[in-house]
Amino acid sequence: MPTVKATTVAAHDPQNYEDQHVHAVYDEIAPHFSSTRYKPWPIIATFLASLPTGWVGVDLGTGNGKYLPLPAERPGSVWTVGLDRSRNLLEIAKHAGGSEREVVWGDVLDGPWRTGAFDYAISIATIHHLATSERRKVAVRRLIESIAPAHGRALIYVWAIEQDELSKRSIPATSVPGSGDDAGGVPEMESKHVFAGKGQDVFVPWVMSKPAEPKPKGRRKGKSKLEVPPEDKGIPRKEEASQEAPKIFERYYHMFAEGELRELVTEAATEMGLQVGACSLGEQEMAGGLVHGVEIVQDGWERSNFYVELRRWKK
């Protein structure tokens, strides 16, 4: 099986790098990729189920739209618009769950709607495809900007360096001198390396096998089998040689280290002039006028992913 490989991003042109190693790949593998993405992750399903009836939100990087029909126990109680760069995945997302969905072709780095247009936003397994830290921070800013300043809620998921025992991926790493091996609540990595909050840029292969060619029909009874000349033994038969090898696509990912996503969210919110933390201002602190903030409700690790849940507030 192809392995995950460390890579170095072409920092002078990250957009072209993403076009080549992310967007072009997903347009090519869309149907095959979609067939493997159908089961919602528990924390995301719980988040969507907790939203009040009548709320409208956006899924930034919706892919095949598997989260657009949720919550499953209250279908239609909230309405999620899906945004993605892959037209081929959006064609699938348009009919997610067997109903017509609202989808938009666009980039998570853009802001195609007014500030605070949505009650909630989710970004699942998307930001890790952006090739620089600054671009990842911009994507977080766009997400925070998209939700209502008084009550907006958001959930972000990214792939983690720390992969669980069910993962097929083994992440290459470089040791950090003088660091310990305590993973702080997440599984130990097989390589025993520590990333000190820096993460790792990698290529993760997607193997798309060709469907097997139909076997030739058996010979009719009474016909003798042709003798294979000794010099031809071991040479693939014509039908075997015609079968193409599986095609491998290399997808770019920034695998996040523990604490890196929380730090990214904090930096993005601070640069927006938001107070980071719960709303607990007294009258004296409020003397300057209206204060806007964002609270990190929870963050953690689940099944080889790091996540952060946010809530906006103003007072």
C-alpha positions in Angstrom: 0.0 0.0 0.0 1.3 3.5 -0.8 2.6 5.4 2.2 2.2 8.9 3.5 5.2 11.1 2.5 6.5 14.3 4.0 6.6 17.2 1.6 7.6 20.8 1.5 5.1 23.4 0.3 6.0 25.7 -2.6 5.6 28.8 -0.4 6.0 31.3 -3.3 2.8 30.1 -4.9 0.5 28.2 -2.4 -2.6 28.8 -4.6 -1.1 26.9 -7.5 0.2 24.2 -5.1 -3.3 23.7 -3.8 -4.8 23.7 -7.3 -2.5 20.9 -8.3 -2.4 18.8 -5.1 -5.9 19.3 -3.7 -8.5 20.8 -6.1 -7.5 18.9 -9.2 -7.3 15.6 -7.3 -10.8 15.9 -5.7 -12.4 16.7 -9.0 -10.8 13.6 -10.4 -11.6 11.2 -7.6 -15.0 12.7 -6.6 -17.3 9.6 -7.2 -14.9 7.2 -5.7 -14.1 9.5 -2.8 -17.8 10.1 -2.1 -18.5 6.4 -2.0 -16.3 6.1 1.1 -17.7 9.2 2.9 -21.2 8.5 4.2 -21.1 8.0 8.0 -21.3 11.2 10.1 -18.7 11.6 12.9 -20.4 11.5 16.4 -19.4 14.9 17.7 -20.4 16.7 14.5 -23.8 14.9 14.5 -24.3 15.9 18.2 -23.3 19.6 17.4 -25.9 19.8 14.5 -28.5 18.1 16.6 -28.1 20.7 19.3 -29.0 23.6 17.0 -32.3 25.4 17.5 -35.0 24.8 15.0 -35.1 27.4 12.2 -31.3 28.1 12.2 -29.5 28.5 8.9 -25.9 27.6 8.5 -23.0 26.9 6.1 -20.7 23.9 5.6 -17.4 25.3 4.4 -15.8 22.5 2.4 -18.9 20.4 2.2 -17.5 17.7 -0.1 -20.2 15.2 -1.0 -22.6 17.0 1.4 -23.0 14.2 3.9 -23.7 16.7 6.7 -26.3 18.7 4.8 -29.3 16.4 5.7 -28.5 16.5 9.5 -29.8 16.4 12.1 -31.2 12.9 11.3 -33.6 12.9 14.2 -35.1 16.3 13.1 -34.8 16.4 9.3 -35.4 19.9 7.9 -35.3 21.6 11.3 -32.2 23.5 10.3 -30.9 24.4 6.8 -27.3 24.0 5.9 -25.8 25.5 2.7 -22.8 23.7 1.3 -19.7 25.4 -0.2 -16.9 23.6 -2.0 -14.2 24.2 -4.6 -14.9 20.8 -6.4 -17.7 21.1 -8.9 -17.8 17.3 -9.2 -18.3 16.8 -5.5 -20.9 19.6 -5.5 -22.9 17.7 -8.1 -23.1 14.9 -5.6 -23.8 17.2 -2.6 -26.8 18.8 -4.5 -28.7 15.6 -3.8 -27.4 14.6 -0.4 -29.8 12.5 1.6 -32.1 12.1 -1.4 -33.3 15.8 -1.4 -32.4 18.9 -3.3 -29.7 20.9 -1.4 -28.4 24.4 -1.6 -24.8 24.4 -2.7 -22.3 27.1 -3.7 -19.1 26.8 -5.8 -16.5 28.8 -3.9 -13.4 29.0 -1.8 -13.2 28.9 1.9 -10.7 31.8 1.7 -13.4 34.1 0.1 -16.3 35.8 1.7 -19.2 35.5 -0.7 -21.9 36.5 1.8 -22.4 39.3 4.2 -20.8 39.3 7.6 -22.9 37.4 10.2 -25.2 35.9 7.6 -25.4 32.5 9.3 -26.4 31.1 12.7 -23.8 28.4 12.5 -20.9 27.1 10.4 -19.0 23.9 10.2 -15.6 23.2 8.5 -14.9 19.5 8.5 -11.6 18.1 7.1 -11.0 21.2 4.9 -8.6 23.7 6.5 -5.8 21.1 6.6 -5.7 21.3 2.8 -4.5 24.9 2.9 -0.8 25.1 2.2 0.4 27.8 4.6 -0.3 28.8 8.2 -1.5 32.3 7.1 -4.0 30.8 4.6 -5.3 28.4 7.3 -5.8 31.4 9.6 -7.6 33.4 6.9 -10.0 30.4 6.5 -10.7 30.5 10.3 -11.4 34.3 10.1 -13.8 33.8 7.2 -15.6 31.1 9.2 -15.9 33.4 12.3 -17.0 36.3 10.1 -19.8 34.2 8.6 -21.7 33.6 11.8 -23.9 35.9 13.8 -21.9 38.0 16.3 -24.4 37.7 19.1 -25.1 33.9 19.0 -23.2 32.2 16.1 -21.8 28.8 16.7 -19.1 26.9 14.8 -17.2 23.6 14.7 -13.9 22.9 13.0 -12.3 19.6 12.3 -8.8 18.8 11.0 -6.6 15.7 10.6 -4.2 15.1 13.5 -0.7 13.9 13.5 -1.7 11.5 16.2 -3.5 8.7 14.4 -5.5 6.0 16.2 -5.1 2.2 15.9 -7.8 2.1 13.2 -6.1 4.5 10.9 -4.4 3.3 7.8 -2.0 6.3 7.8 1.4 6.4 9.4 2.7 10.0 9.6 6.4 10.6 9.0 8.1 12.9 11.5 11.3 14.5 12.5 12.3 14.4 16.2 12.3 17.6 18.2 15.5 17.6 20.3 14.9 17.9 24.0 11.2 17.1 23.8 9.4 14.5 25.9 7.0 11.8 24.5 3.9 12.6 26.6 1.0 13.0 24.1 -1.2 14.8 26.6 -4.4 12.8 26.2 -4.0 11.6 22.6 -2.6 8.3 21.5 1.2 7.8 21.2 2.5 7.9 17.7 4.2 4.8 16.3 7.3 6.9 15.5 7.5 8.2 19.1 8.3 11.7 17.6 7.0 15.0 19.0 5.9 17.9 16.8 5.9 20.7 19.3 2.8 22.3 17.9 4.2 22.7 14.4 2.3 20.0 12.5 3.6 18.2 9.4 3.0 18.8 5.7 2.4 15.5 3.9 1.1 13.8 0.8 -1.6 11.3 1.5 -2.2 8.9 -1.4 -5.6 8.0 -2.8 -5.6 4.8 -4.6 -8.2 4.5 -7.3 -8.3 0.9 -8.6 -9.6 0.2 -12.1 -12.6 -2.2 -12.2 -11.5 -5.8 -13.1 -11.8 -6.8 -16.7 -14.5 -9.6 -17.3 -12.9 -13.0 -17.5 -13.0 -14.7 -20.9 -15.7 -17.4 -21.3 -14.5 -21.0 -20.8 -13.8 -23.2 -23.8 -16.4 -25.5 -25.2 -16.1 -29.2 -24.3 -14.2 -31.2 -26.7 -11.6 -28.5 -27.4 -8.1 -29.3 -26.2 -6.2 -26.6 -24.3 -3.4 -24.9 -26.1 0.1 -25.9 -24.9 2.1 -22.9 -23.6 5.6 -22.9 -25.1 8.3 -23.2 -22.4 9.8 -19.9 -23.4 6.5 -18.1 -22.9 5.9 -19.3 -19.4 5.7 -16.4 -16.9 4.8 -13.9 -19.5 1.4 -12.2 -18.8 -1.4 -13.2 -21.0 -2.9 -10.5 -23.3 -5.9 -9.9 -21.1 -3.7 -9.6 -17.9 -1.3 -7.2 -19.6 -4.2 -5.0 -20.7 -5.4 -4.4 -17.1 -4.0 -1.0 -15.9 -2.4 -0.6 -12.5 -4.3 1.4 -9.9 -3.9 5.1 -10.3 -2.5 6.9 -7.3 -3.3 10.6 -6.5 -1.2 12.5 -4.0 -3.3 14.8 -1.8 -1.7 17.6 0.2 -2.5 17.8 3.9 -1.2 19.8 6.9 -1.5 17.3 9.7 -2.1 19.3 12.9 -0.2 18.9 16.1 -1.9 19.0 19.5 -2.8 22.5 20.5 -2.1 23.9 17.0 -5.8 24.3 15.9 -6.8 26.0 19.2 -3.8 28.4 18.8 -4.8 29.1 15.2 -8.4 30.0 16.2 -7.2 32.2 19.0 -4.8 34.1 16.7 -7.5 34.6 14.1 -10.1 35.9 16.6 -7.6 38.2 18.3 -6.6 39.7 14.9 -10.3 40.4 14.3 -10.4 42.4 17.5 -12.5 39.8 19.4 -12.1 39.0 23.0 -11.3 35.3 23.4 -13.0 33.6 26.3 -16.4 33.4 27.9 -18.6 36.5 28.2 -18.0 37.7 31.8 -17.5 41.4 31.6 -18.5 43.8 34.4 -20.0 47.3 34.1 -16.6 48.9 34.4 -15.1 46.8 31.6 -18.2 47.7 29.5 -17.6 51.4 29.9 -16.0 51.6 26.5 -19.1 50.4 24.6 -20.1 47.2 22.8 -17.7 44.3 23.2 -17.5 41.4 20.8 -16.0 38.0 21.6 -15.7 34.4 20.9 -15.6 31.5 23.3 -13.9 28.2 22.7 -16.7 25.9 24.1 -14.6 22.7 23.7 -11.7 21.3 21.9 -10.2 17.9 21.7 -9.2 14.8 19.7 -11.6 12.3 18.1 -10.7 9.4 15.8 -7.4 10.9 14.4 -8.9 14.4 14.2 -8.6 17.6 16.3 -11.6 19.8 16.7 -12.6 23.1 18.2 -16.2 24.3 18.9 -16.8 28.1 19.1 -19.6 30.4 20.2 -19.7 34.1 19.3 -21.1 36.7 21.8 -21.4 40.5 22.1 -22.3 42.6 25.2 
